Amino acid sequence: MGTAHYAVHGETAVVTEEIIPNSTKGKVEFHGSFWNADADVEIAKGQKVTVLERHNLTLKVQPYN
């Protein structure tokens, strides 16, 4: 596997655009890059999140706890 296919599960990211379930607007900053993000709950801008998985250029996240 190439270096682009690193494991993301359990990593943390920061929400840069509010995440709304089933919306394409959510964004996070992850390792210095901006990614589209989706979650099962609303997560406000500035919140820390845990990355669950990656689908192409979208990260599935949940609130950090």
N, C-alpha and C positions, 0 to 999 in steps of 0.2 A: 504493500500500500504506500502511496505517496504521502508526503508530509501534510497535505491538505486534509487527510482523513484521520485527524487525531480524535481521541475520545473526548467527548464533551460532558458526559453524564457526571453530575455532582459539582461541576464548575460553577462559579458565581459570575454574574453579569449585573449591569446597572441599567435600569429602564431610562431611555432617553425620549421616548414618545409613549404616552399612556397606552397600556395594553388593554384591549377590550375583546372578550371572547368572540371568536368567529369574525373578527374584523382584520383587515390587512394593514391597519395603521400602526400597530405596535412595533416599537424598535428598542433594541438594547445595544449597549456597548459591551463587547466581549473581546478580550485580549487586544484592545486598541482598534478594533474594527466595529463598524455598525452593521447589525443584522436585523432582519425582520424577526418579529417574535409573536408567539401566540400562547395563550394560557386559558385555563378553564374559569378563571376569575379575573375581575378587573384589577389592574395593578398600576398605581400612580407613578408618574414620572419621578425619577430620583430614588425609587425603591430598589433595594438589592433583591435579586432573584437567583434561584438555583436552576441551572440548565438540566433538563431531563433528557432531551434528545435533539437530533438535528435532522431536518428534512430539506435537502438541497440547501437553499439559502435562508431557511427559516428555522429558528430555534424554538422548541417547546419548552416553556419555563413554568416555574411555580414560585410563589412568594418565598423568600429566604426565611428560614427559621433556625 
